[in-house]
Amino acid sequence: MSVGQPSRNFQRRGRAFFKCLGVGASLLLVTACGKRLEPAECDQLLDHYVELLLRDDRPKSSAGEILRVQQEARKKAERDPAFRECRARVSRSSFACAMAAEDANRLEQCLL
């Protein structure tokens, strides 16, 4: 792994995040209550997930590196159909759970 490049584990987990958004979509749509997420909240969710992954994968990441990887993830998310459906697929309760998560595994569980 070269410096500044995400590990394969990090990349794999990132792909898993987008799959989590798609898993159980009908359940989330049926059980979702309240106002849909705003686009900025979907971005916050992605940023939080990236930060948690980096903490696990590269614990000594600087704030600048975290920001850079978050920006890269947002660019990739713009092209990902599952992420575009974030507002419709993630309930308010799942969002609250995910944003309170202290590790990537817990965040992923919140989105299932």
N, CA, C and O atoms as a Tinker XYZ file with bonds, in Angstrom:
   448  protein
     1  N      0.849000   -1.179000    0.000000    73     2
     2  CA     0.000000    0.000000    0.000000    64     1     3
     3  C      0.886000    1.230000    0.000000    63     2     4     5
     4  O      1.773000    1.357000    0.844000    81     3
     5  N      0.658000    2.127000   -0.925000    73     3     6
     6  CA     1.440000    3.347000   -0.963000    64     5     7
     7  C      0.835000    4.388000   -0.031000    63     6     8     9
     8  O     -0.351000    4.331000    0.296000    81     7
     9  N      1.649000    5.323000    0.384000    73     7    10
    10  CA     1.201000    6.362000    1.295000    64     9    11
    11  C      0.093000    7.168000    0.622000    63    10    12    13
    12  O      0.211000    7.536000   -0.546000    81    11
    13  N     -0.957000    7.435000    1.343000    73    11    14
    14  CA    -2.061000    8.216000    0.824000    64    13    15
    15  C     -3.097000    7.399000    0.071000    63    14    16    17
    16  O     -4.146000    7.929000   -0.295000    81    15
    17  N     -2.830000    6.122000   -0.169000    73    15    18
    18  CA    -3.772000    5.262000   -0.876000    64    17    19
    19  C     -4.522000    4.413000    0.149000    63    18    20    21
    20  O     -3.913000    3.854000    1.062000    81    19
    21  N     -5.851000    4.317000   -0.004000    73    19    22
    22  CA    -6.607000    3.482000    0.922000    64    21    23
    23  C     -6.248000    2.009000    0.765000    63    22    24    25
    24  O     -5.930000    1.557000   -0.335000    81    23
    25  N     -6.299000    1.276000    1.845000    73    23    26
    26  CA    -6.021000   -0.150000    1.790000    64    25    27
    27  C     -7.172000   -0.866000    1.097000    63    26    28    29
    28  O     -8.246000   -0.297000    0.901000    81    27
    29  N     -6.937000   -2.106000    0.735000    73    27    30
    30  CA    -8.005000   -2.898000    0.107000    64    29    31
    31  C     -9.165000   -3.086000    1.064000    63    30    32    33
    32  O    -10.325000   -3.066000    0.652000    81    31
    33  N     -8.857000   -3.270000    2.339000    73    31    34
    34  CA    -9.908000   -3.412000    3.337000    64    33    35
    35  C    -10.763000   -2.153000    3.383000    63    34    36    37
    36  O    -11.990000   -2.234000    3.445000    81    35
    37  N    -10.125000   -1.006000    3.351000    73    35    38
    38  CA   -10.849000    0.267000    3.370000    64    37    39
    39  C    -11.749000    0.368000    2.146000    63    38    40    41
    40  O    -12.912000    0.754000    2.266000    81    39
    41  N    -11.227000    0.026000    0.967000    73    39    42
    42  CA   -12.012000    0.086000   -0.265000    64    41    43
    43  C    -13.174000   -0.904000   -0.219000    63    42    44    45
    44  O    -14.284000   -0.577000   -0.638000    81    43
    45  N    -12.924000   -2.108000    0.287000    73    43    46
    46  CA   -13.969000   -3.127000    0.384000    64    45    47
    47  C    -15.076000   -2.648000    1.317000    63    46    48    49
    48  O    -16.260000   -2.790000    1.008000    81    47
    49  N    -14.695000   -2.088000    2.443000    73    47    50
    50  CA   -15.694000   -1.619000    3.407000    64    49    51
    51  C    -16.479000   -0.453000    2.836000    63    50    52    53
    52  O    -17.670000   -0.311000    3.112000    81    51
    53  N    -15.817000    0.390000    2.036000    73    51    54
    54  CA   -16.529000    1.490000    1.391000    64    53    55
    55  C    -17.606000    0.980000    0.449000    63    54    56    57
    56  O    -18.714000    1.515000    0.414000    81    55
    57  N    -17.276000   -0.058000   -0.315000    73    55    58
    58  CA   -18.280000   -0.656000   -1.205000    64    57    59
    59  C    -19.412000   -1.270000   -0.380000    63    58    60    61
    60  O    -20.573000   -1.231000   -0.787000    81    59
    61  N    -19.072000   -1.830000    0.768000    73    59    62
    62  CA   -20.088000   -2.433000    1.639000    64    61    63
    63  C    -21.076000   -1.379000    2.130000    63    62    64    65
    64  O    -22.258000   -1.673000    2.310000    81    63
    65  N    -20.605000   -0.166000    2.345000    73    63    66
    66  CA   -21.481000    0.914000    2.800000    64    65    67
    67  C    -22.599000    1.154000    1.800000    63    66    68    69
    68  O    -23.765000    1.275000    2.176000    81    67
    69  N    -22.236000    1.223000    0.516000    73    67    70
    70  CA   -23.245000    1.469000   -0.495000    64    69    71
    71  C    -24.205000    0.286000   -0.610000    63    70    72    73
    72  O    -25.385000    0.469000   -0.908000    81    71
    73  N    -23.702000   -0.920000   -0.375000    73    71    74
    74  CA   -24.586000   -2.088000   -0.382000    64    73    75
    75  C    -25.539000   -2.028000    0.803000    63    74    76    77
    76  O    -26.702000   -2.412000    0.685000    81    75
    77  N    -25.053000   -1.547000    1.947000    73    75    78
    78  CA   -25.921000   -1.433000    3.126000    64    77    79
    79  C    -27.089000   -0.493000    2.844000    63    78    80    81
    80  O    -28.198000   -0.702000    3.334000    81    79
    81  N    -26.830000    0.538000    2.053000    73    79    82
    82  CA   -27.909000    1.457000    1.719000    64    81    83
    83  C    -28.992000    0.747000    0.915000    63    82    84    85
    84  O    -30.166000    1.112000    0.987000    81    83
    85  N    -28.596000   -0.267000    0.149000    73    83    86
    86  CA   -29.543000   -0.984000   -0.685000    64    85    87
    87  C    -30.211000   -2.154000    0.013000    63    86    88    89
    88  O    -31.311000   -2.549000   -0.373000    81    87
    89  N    -29.579000   -2.717000    1.025000    73    87    90
    90  CA   -30.130000   -3.890000    1.709000    64    89    91
    91  C    -31.351000   -3.487000    2.523000    63    90    92    93
    92  O    -31.333000   -2.512000    3.273000    81    91
    93  N    -32.375000   -4.243000    2.357000    73    91    94
    94  CA   -33.592000   -4.004000    3.135000    64    93    95
    95  C    -34.283000   -2.711000    2.799000    63    94    96    97
    96  O    -34.950000   -2.133000    3.657000    81    95
    97  N    -34.146000   -2.236000    1.575000    73    95    98
    98  CA   -34.734000   -0.953000    1.199000    64    97    99
    99  C    -36.240000   -0.944000    1.427000    63    98   100   101
   100  O    -36.782000    0.047000    1.916000    81    99
   101  N    -36.912000   -2.011000    1.086000    73    99   102
   102  CA   -38.367000   -2.030000    1.254000    64   101   103
   103  C    -38.734000   -1.936000    2.732000    63   102   104   105
   104  O    -39.698000   -1.258000    3.086000    81   103
   105  N    -37.975000   -2.608000    3.598000    73   103   106
   106  CA   -38.253000   -2.502000    5.025000    64   105   107
   107  C    -38.076000   -1.081000    5.517000    63   106   108   109
   108  O    -38.896000   -0.570000    6.280000    81   107
   109  N    -37.005000   -0.446000    5.080000    73   107   110
   110  CA   -36.764000    0.923000    5.512000    64   109   111
   111  C    -37.847000    1.861000    4.993000    63   110   112   113
   112  O    -38.285000    2.767000    5.703000    81   111
   113  N    -38.273000    1.642000    3.759000    73   111   114
   114  CA   -39.311000    2.495000    3.197000    64   113   115
   115  C    -40.627000    2.321000    3.939000    63   114   116   117
   116  O    -41.364000    3.284000    4.149000    81   115
   117  N    -40.914000    1.095000    4.332000    73   115   118
   118  CA   -42.159000    0.822000    5.038000    64   117   119
   119  C    -42.107000    1.356000    6.463000    63   118   120   121
   120  O    -43.090000    1.903000    6.964000    81   119
   121  N    -40.957000    1.196000    7.115000    73   119   122
   122  CA   -40.875000    1.575000    8.522000    64   121   123
   123  C    -40.410000    3.009000    8.737000    63   122   124   125
   124  O    -40.473000    3.516000    9.857000    81   123
   125  N    -39.953000    3.656000    7.700000    73   123   126
   126  CA   -39.461000    5.028000    7.866000    64   125   127
   127  C    -40.607000    5.935000    8.286000    63   126   128   129
   128  O    -41.708000    5.871000    7.738000    81   127
   129  N    -40.326000    6.770000    9.259000    73   127   130
   130  CA   -41.332000    7.730000    9.670000    64   129   131
   131  C    -40.663000    9.092000    9.726000    63   130   132   133
   132  O    -39.444000    9.210000    9.850000    81   131
   133  N    -41.478000   10.090000    9.633000    73   131   134
   134  CA   -40.938000   11.428000    9.702000    64   133   135
   135  C    -40.394000   11.910000    8.370000    63   134   136   137
   136  O    -40.549000   11.263000    7.334000    81   135
   137  N    -39.774000   13.025000    8.430000    73   135   138
   138  CA   -39.237000   13.700000    7.262000    64   137   139
   139  C    -38.058000   12.939000    6.676000    63   138   140   141
   140  O    -37.244000   12.375000    7.407000    81   139
   141  N    -37.974000   12.928000    5.342000    73   139   142
   142  CA   -36.844000   12.304000    4.667000    64   141   143
   143  C    -35.562000   13.054000    4.996000    63   142   144   145
   144  O    -35.586000   14.232000    5.353000    81   143
   145  N    -34.450000   12.352000    4.869000    73   143   146
   146  CA   -33.157000   12.994000    5.085000    64   145   147
   147  C    -32.931000   14.068000    4.037000    63   146   148   149
   148  O    -33.423000   13.973000    2.913000    81   147
   149  N    -32.198000   15.066000    4.412000    73   147   150
   150  CA   -31.765000   16.106000    3.477000    64   149   151
   151  C    -30.499000   15.610000    2.792000    63   150   152   153
   152  O    -29.789000   14.772000    3.348000    81   151
   153  N    -30.199000   16.116000    1.584000    73   151   154
   154  CA   -28.956000   15.707000    0.912000    64   153   155
   155  C    -27.715000   15.923000    1.790000    63   154   156   157
   156  O    -26.794000   15.107000    1.777000    81   155
   157  N    -27.697000   17.007000    2.539000    73   155   158
   158  CA   -26.551000   17.285000    3.417000    64   157   159
   159  C    -26.414000   16.219000    4.496000    63   158   160   161
   160  O    -25.299000   15.913000    4.921000    81   159
   161  N    -27.525000   15.651000    4.945000    73   159   162
   162  CA   -27.460000   14.606000    5.963000    64   161   163
   163  C    -26.870000   13.324000    5.374000    63   162   164   165
   164  O    -26.126000   12.619000    6.055000    81   163
   165  N    -27.189000   13.020000    4.135000    73   163   166
   166  CA   -26.581000   11.858000    3.479000    64   165   167
   167  C    -25.072000   12.077000    3.357000    63   166   168   169
   168  O    -24.291000   11.144000    3.542000    81   167
   169  N    -24.665000   13.301000    3.048000    73   167   170
   170  CA   -23.237000   13.613000    2.991000    64   169   171
   171  C    -22.591000   13.465000    4.369000    63   170   172   173
   172  O    -21.476000   12.956000    4.479000    81   171
   173  N    -23.284000   13.906000    5.416000    73   171   174
   174  CA   -22.764000   13.760000    6.782000    64   173   175
   175  C    -22.582000   12.297000    7.138000    63   174   176   177
   176  O    -21.597000   11.917000    7.769000    81   175
   177  N    -23.546000   11.478000    6.725000    73   175   178
   178  CA   -23.481000   10.044000    6.983000    64   177   179
   179  C    -22.260000    9.431000    6.300000    63   178   180   181
   180  O    -21.531000    8.642000    6.901000    81   179
   181  N    -22.051000    9.799000    5.055000    73   179   182
   182  CA   -20.888000    9.305000    4.317000    64   181   183
   183  C    -19.589000    9.783000    4.970000    63   182   184   185
   184  O    -18.658000    8.998000    5.148000    81   183
   185  N    -19.529000   11.064000    5.325000    73   183   186
   186  CA   -18.330000   11.609000    5.978000    64   185   187
   187  C    -18.029000   10.876000    7.283000    63   186   188   189
   188  O    -16.876000   10.560000    7.575000    81   187
   189  N    -19.070000   10.612000    8.059000    73   187   190
   190  CA   -18.886000    9.923000    9.345000    64   189   191
   191  C    -18.352000    8.512000    9.104000    63   190   192   193
   192  O    -17.446000    8.056000    9.802000    81   191
   193  N    -18.917000    7.832000    8.118000    73   191   194
   194  CA   -18.476000    6.473000    7.801000    64   193   195
   195  C    -17.010000    6.469000    7.368000    63   194   196   197
   196  O    -16.232000    5.627000    7.816000    81   195
   197  N    -16.636000    7.395000    6.510000    73   195   198
   198  CA   -15.250000    7.478000    6.044000    64   197   199
   199  C    -14.318000    7.728000    7.228000    63   198   200   201
   200  O    -13.261000    7.105000    7.333000    81   199
   201  N    -14.705000    8.625000    8.104000    73   199   202
   202  CA   -13.869000    8.916000    9.277000    64   201   203
   203  C    -13.696000    7.676000   10.155000    63   202   204   205
   204  O    -12.596000    7.396000   10.632000    81   203
   205  N    -14.787000    6.937000   10.365000    73   203   206
   206  CA   -14.699000    5.721000   11.179000    64   205   207
   207  C    -13.817000    4.669000   10.516000    63   206   208   209
   208  O    -13.038000    3.994000   11.188000    81   207
   209  N    -13.940000    4.529000    9.197000    73   207   210
   210  CA   -13.094000    3.574000    8.481000    64   209   211
   211  C    -11.624000    3.956000    8.577000    63   210   212   213
   212  O    -10.765000    3.103000    8.796000    81   211
   213  N    -11.342000    5.247000    8.412000    73   211   214
   214  CA    -9.953000    5.691000    8.508000    64   213   215
   215  C     -9.401000    5.486000    9.909000    63   214   216   217
   216  O     -8.248000    5.087000   10.068000    81   215
   217  N    -10.203000    5.751000   10.914000    73   215   218
   218  CA    -9.760000    5.543000   12.293000    64   217   219
   219  C     -9.344000    4.090000   12.513000    63   218   220   221
   220  O     -8.380000    3.803000   13.223000    81   219
   221  N    -10.093000    3.185000   11.889000    73   219   222
   222  CA    -9.806000    1.758000   12.021000    64   221   223
   223  C     -8.616000    1.348000   11.151000    63   222   224   225
   224  O     -7.737000    0.610000   11.597000    81   223
   225  N     -8.597000    1.829000    9.915000    73   223   226
   226  CA    -7.593000    1.422000    8.928000    64   225   227
   227  C     -6.254000    2.137000    9.120000    63   226   228   229
   228  O     -5.191000    1.525000    9.018000    81   227
   229  N     -6.323000    3.427000    9.397000    73   227   230
   230  CA    -5.118000    4.244000    9.583000    64   229   231
   231  C     -5.339000    5.196000   10.750000    63   230   232   233
   232  O     -5.677000    6.362000   10.544000    81   231
   233  N     -5.153000    4.715000   11.962000    73   231   234
   234  CA    -5.482000    5.509000   13.148000    64   233   235
   235  C     -4.728000    6.836000   13.269000    63   234   236   237
   236  O     -5.177000    7.742000   13.971000    81   235
   237  N     -3.598000    6.954000   12.598000    73   235   238
   238  CA    -2.808000    8.184000   12.719000    64   237   239
   239  C     -3.094000    9.175000   11.599000    63   238   240   241
   240  O     -2.299000   10.085000   11.364000    81   239
   241  N     -4.219000    9.011000   10.904000    73   239   242
   242  CA    -4.581000    9.926000    9.821000    64   241   243
   243  C     -4.757000   11.342000   10.361000    63   242   244   245
   244  O     -5.364000   11.551000   11.411000    81   243
   245  N     -4.220000   12.298000    9.631000    73   243   246
   246  CA    -4.378000   13.707000   10.020000    64   245   247
   247  C     -5.764000   14.190000    9.615000    63   246   248   249
   248  O     -6.444000   13.558000    8.806000    81   247
   249  N     -6.171000   15.312000   10.184000    73   247   250
   250  CA    -7.466000   15.903000    9.826000    64   249   251
   251  C     -7.508000   16.217000    8.332000    63   250   252   253
   252  O     -8.544000   16.056000    7.688000    81   251
   253  N     -6.377000   16.667000    7.786000    73   251   254
   254  CA    -6.311000   16.967000    6.358000    64   253   255
   255  C     -6.499000   15.733000    5.498000    63   254   256   257
   256  O     -7.158000   15.792000    4.461000    81   255
   257  N     -5.927000   14.622000    5.918000    73   255   258
   258  CA    -6.075000   13.380000    5.163000    64   257   259
   259  C     -7.520000   12.883000    5.230000    63   258   260   261
   260  O     -8.069000   12.416000    4.232000    81   259
   261  N     -8.126000   12.988000    6.403000    73   259   262
   262  CA    -9.523000   12.575000    6.550000    64   261   263
   263  C    -10.405000   13.409000    5.620000    63   262   264   265
   264  O    -11.270000   12.871000    4.928000    81   263
   265  N    -10.186000   14.706000    5.609000    73   263   266
   266  CA   -10.965000   15.593000    4.746000    64   265   267
   267  C    -10.773000   15.234000    3.274000    63   266   268   269
   268  O    -11.736000   15.216000    2.508000    81   267
   269  N     -9.552000   14.954000    2.882000    73   267   270
   270  CA    -9.260000   14.603000    1.487000    64   269   271
   271  C     -9.988000   13.323000    1.084000    63   270   272   273
   272  O    -10.586000   13.257000    0.010000    81   271
   273  N     -9.937000   12.312000    1.942000    73   271   274
   274  CA   -10.591000   11.039000    1.634000    64   273   275
   275  C    -12.115000   11.215000    1.642000    63   274   276   277
   276  O    -12.810000   10.594000    0.838000    81   275
   277  N    -12.633000   12.047000    2.535000    73   275   278
   278  CA   -14.074000   12.320000    2.548000    64   277   279
   279  C    -14.503000   12.972000    1.236000    63   278   280   281
   280  O    -15.547000   12.626000    0.683000    81   279
   281  N    -13.706000   13.911000    0.737000    73   279   282
   282  CA   -14.031000   14.569000   -0.529000    64   281   283
   283  C    -13.994000   13.575000   -1.684000    63   282   284   285
   284  O    -14.844000   13.626000   -2.574000    81   283
   285  N    -13.012000   12.668000   -1.677000    73   283   286
   286  CA   -12.940000   11.635000   -2.715000    64   285   287
   287  C    -14.162000   10.723000   -2.644000    63   286   288   289
   288  O    -14.729000   10.354000   -3.672000    81   287
   289  N    -14.558000   10.366000   -1.438000    73   287   290
   290  CA   -15.725000    9.495000   -1.263000    64   289   291
   291  C    -16.993000   10.173000   -1.767000    63   290   292   293
   292  O    -17.848000    9.520000   -2.365000    81   291
   293  N    -17.121000   11.476000   -1.530000    73   291   294
   294  CA   -18.297000   12.203000   -2.024000    64   293   295
   295  C    -18.338000   12.210000   -3.546000    63   294   296   297
   296  O    -19.407000   12.066000   -4.140000    81   295
   297  N    -17.180000   12.378000   -4.178000    73   295   298
   298  CA   -17.138000   12.348000   -5.651000    64   297   299
   299  C    -17.577000   10.983000   -6.171000    63   298   300   301
   300  O    -18.335000   10.901000   -7.138000    81   299
   301  N    -17.106000    9.916000   -5.535000    73   299   302
   302  CA   -17.518000    8.568000   -5.936000    64   301   303
   303  C    -19.006000    8.365000   -5.668000    63   302   304   305
   304  O    -19.704000    7.748000   -6.473000    81   303
   305  N    -19.488000    8.876000   -4.552000    73   303   306
   306  CA   -20.891000    8.704000   -4.185000    64   305   307
   307  C    -21.823000    9.372000   -5.194000    63   306   308   309
   308  O    -22.927000    8.884000   -5.436000    81   307
   309  N    -21.386000   10.479000   -5.778000    73   307   310
   310  CA   -22.211000   11.164000   -6.772000    64   309   311
   311  C    -22.557000   10.261000   -7.940000    63   310   312   313
   312  O    -23.605000   10.425000   -8.564000    81   311
   313  N    -21.681000    9.306000   -8.242000    73   311   314
   314  CA   -21.889000    8.403000   -9.377000    64   313   315
   315  C    -22.537000    7.084000   -8.960000    63   314   316   317
   316  O    -22.827000    6.250000   -9.817000    81   315
   317  N    -22.764000    6.883000   -7.689000    73   315   318
   318  CA   -23.270000    5.614000   -7.210000    64   317   319
   319  C    -24.793000    5.659000   -7.061000    63   318   320   321
   320  O    -25.316000    6.468000   -6.295000    81   319
   321  N    -25.507000    4.792000   -7.791000    73   319   322
   322  CA   -26.970000    4.800000   -7.717000    64   321   323
   323  C    -27.508000    4.553000   -6.303000    63   322   324   325
   324  O    -28.510000    5.153000   -5.914000    81   323
   325  N    -26.862000    3.685000   -5.540000    73   323   326
   326  CA   -27.338000    3.402000   -4.176000    64   325   327
   327  C    -27.242000    4.647000   -3.302000    63   326   328   329
   328  O    -28.135000    4.906000   -2.495000    81   327
   329  N    -26.182000    5.410000   -3.453000    73   327   330
   330  CA   -26.052000    6.611000   -2.625000    64   329   331
   331  C    -27.091000    7.657000   -3.016000    63   330   332   333
   332  O    -27.598000    8.381000   -2.160000    81   331
   333  N    -27.406000    7.735000   -4.303000    73   331   334
   334  CA   -28.429000    8.692000   -4.747000    64   333   335
   335  C    -29.781000    8.391000   -4.113000    63   334   336   337
   336  O    -30.636000    9.271000   -4.024000    81   335
   337  N    -29.974000    7.166000   -3.678000    73   335   338
   338  CA   -31.235000    6.776000   -3.054000    64   337   339
   339  C    -31.184000    6.886000   -1.530000    63   338   340   341
   340  O    -32.123000    6.473000   -0.848000    81   339
   341  N    -30.135000    7.417000   -1.013000    73   339   342
   342  CA   -29.951000    7.536000    0.437000    64   341   343
   343  C    -31.163000    8.179000    1.102000    63   342   344   345
   344  O    -31.647000    7.672000    2.114000    81   343
   345  N    -31.659000    9.278000    0.558000    73   343   346
   346  CA   -32.772000    9.998000    1.189000    64   345   347
   347  C    -34.022000    9.138000    1.307000    63   346   348   349
   348  O    -34.770000    9.248000    2.279000    81   347
   349  N    -34.245000    8.287000    0.321000    73   347   350
   350  CA   -35.440000    7.448000    0.331000    64   349   351
   351  C    -35.235000    6.175000    1.145000    63   350   352   353
   352  O    -36.198000    5.605000    1.658000    81   351
   353  N    -34.001000    5.730000    1.264000    73   351   354
   354  CA   -33.749000    4.426000    1.870000    64   353   355
   355  C    -33.329000    4.471000    3.335000    63   354   356   357
   356  O    -33.470000    3.470000    4.037000    81   355
   357  N    -32.830000    5.575000    3.804000    73   355   358
   358  CA   -32.352000    5.637000    5.189000    64   357   359
   359  C    -33.376000    6.388000    6.032000    63   358   360   361
   360  O    -33.668000    7.559000    5.791000    81   359
   361  N    -33.908000    5.692000    7.013000    73   359   362
   362  CA   -34.901000    6.303000    7.900000    64   361   363
   363  C    -34.207000    7.259000    8.871000    63   362   364   365
   364  O    -32.989000    7.223000    9.050000    81   363
   365  N    -35.005000    8.097000    9.479000    73   363   366
   366  CA   -34.482000    9.019000   10.498000    64   365   367
   367  C    -33.846000    8.236000   11.648000    63   366   368   369
   368  O    -32.785000    8.615000   12.143000    81   367
   369  N    -34.483000    7.157000   12.069000    73   367   370
   370  CA   -33.931000    6.392000   13.198000    64   369   371
   371  C    -32.625000    5.703000   12.807000    63   370   372   373
   372  O    -31.700000    5.632000   13.616000    81   371
   373  N    -32.540000    5.192000   11.574000    73   371   374
   374  CA   -31.287000    4.581000   11.112000    64   373   375
   375  C    -30.186000    5.630000   11.017000    63   374   376   377
   376  O    -29.035000    5.359000   11.359000    81   375
   377  N    -30.538000    6.823000   10.552000    73   375   378
   378  CA   -29.567000    7.911000   10.456000    64   377   379
   379  C    -29.045000    8.280000   11.844000    63   378   380   381
   380  O    -27.838000    8.427000   12.037000    81   379
   381  N    -29.951000    8.428000   12.808000    73   379   382
   382  CA   -29.540000    8.782000   14.179000    64   381   383
   383  C    -28.631000    7.705000   14.759000    63   382   384   385
   384  O    -27.616000    8.010000   15.386000    81   383
   385  N    -28.998000    6.459000   14.548000    73   383   386
   386  CA   -28.185000    5.341000   15.026000    64   385   387
   387  C    -26.793000    5.390000   14.389000    63   386   388   389
   388  O    -25.783000    5.265000   15.080000    81   387
   389  N    -26.750000    5.572000   13.062000    73   387   390
   390  CA   -25.472000    5.581000   12.337000    64   389   391
   391  C    -24.585000    6.743000   12.771000    63   390   392   393
   392  O    -23.374000    6.578000   12.918000    81   391
   393  N    -25.173000    7.899000   12.972000    73   391   394
   394  CA   -24.377000    9.064000   13.353000    64   393   395
   395  C    -23.853000    8.940000   14.781000    63   394   396   397
   396  O    -22.853000    9.569000   15.127000    81   395
   397  N    -24.512000    8.144000   15.607000    73   395   398
   398  CA   -24.041000    7.920000   16.981000    64   397   399
   399  C    -23.027000    6.786000   17.060000    63   398   400   401
   400  O    -22.379000    6.598000   18.089000    81   399
   401  N    -22.890000    6.036000   15.979000    73   399   402
   402  CA   -21.990000    4.883000   15.972000    64   401   403
   403  C    -20.550000    5.324000   16.188000    63   402   404   405
   404  O    -20.107000    6.340000   15.654000    81   403
   405  N    -19.831000    4.540000   16.980000    73   403   406
   406  CA   -18.437000    4.851000   17.278000    64   405   407
   407  C    -17.460000    3.993000   16.489000    63   406   408   409
   408  O    -16.247000    4.168000   16.601000    81   407
   409  N    -17.984000    3.063000   15.689000    73   407   410
   410  CA   -17.114000    2.304000   14.796000    64   409   411
   411  C    -17.909000    1.941000   13.537000    63   410   412   413
   412  O    -19.140000    1.974000   13.531000    81   411
   413  N    -17.179000    1.597000   12.477000    73   411   414
   414  CA   -17.798000    1.335000   11.186000    64   413   415
   415  C    -18.733000    0.144000   11.227000    63   414   416   417
   416  O    -19.766000    0.151000   10.558000    81   415
   417  N    -18.396000   -0.880000   11.998000    73   415   418
   418  CA   -19.269000   -2.060000   12.092000    64   417   419
   419  C    -20.638000   -1.681000   12.636000    63   418   420   421
   420  O    -21.667000   -2.112000   12.115000    81   419
   421  N    -20.637000   -0.875000   13.684000    73   419   422
   422  CA   -21.926000   -0.452000   14.279000    64   421   423
   423  C    -22.710000    0.400000   13.287000    63   422   424   425
   424  O    -23.924000    0.240000   13.164000    81   423
   425  N    -22.040000    1.293000   12.586000    73   423   426
   426  CA   -22.722000    2.129000   11.600000    64   425   427
   427  C    -23.382000    1.247000   10.541000    63   426   428   429
   428  O    -24.535000    1.469000   10.174000    81   427
   429  N    -22.660000    0.263000   10.060000    73   427   430
   430  CA   -23.202000   -0.650000    9.046000    64   429   431
   431  C    -24.437000   -1.374000    9.588000    63   430   432   433
   432  O    -25.420000   -1.547000    8.869000    81   431
   433  N    -24.387000   -1.795000   10.849000    73   431   434
   434  CA   -25.533000   -2.478000   11.452000    64   433   435
   435  C    -26.760000   -1.571000   11.499000    63   434   436   437
   436  O    -27.889000   -2.033000   11.333000    81   435
   437  N    -26.532000   -0.295000   11.723000    73   435   438
   438  CA   -27.646000    0.665000   11.772000    64   437   439
   439  C    -28.360000    0.767000   10.428000    63   438   440   441
   440  O    -29.553000    1.066000   10.378000    81   439
   441  N    -27.651000    0.525000    9.364000    73   439   442
   442  CA   -28.226000    0.687000    8.021000    64   441   443
   443  C    -28.858000   -0.586000    7.484000    63   442   444   445
   444  O    -29.445000   -0.570000    6.402000    81   443
   445  N    -28.748000   -1.692000    8.219000    73   443   446
   446  CA   -29.360000   -2.947000    7.767000    64   445   447
   447  C    -30.824000   -2.999000    8.101000    63   446   448
   448  O    -31.492000   -3.985000    7.792000    81   447
